[in-house]
Amino acid sequence: MKKGQTGELQTATKLSSRIQFLLLNFQISNLQIW
C-alpha cells in the first residue's frame, strides 16, 4: 500500500467513527428530550 492510500484510509476511519459518535450522542439527546 502507498503511504497516501494508508493516510486516506485512516482519515476515513476517523471520520466514520466520529460520525457514529455524533449520531450516538444525537440519539441519546433525543431520548432525553422524550
PyMOL commands that set and color helices and strands:
alter all, ss='L'
color gray80, all
select helices_A, chain A and resi 3-33
alter helices_A, ss='H'
color red, helices_A
deselect
rebuild
show_as cartoon
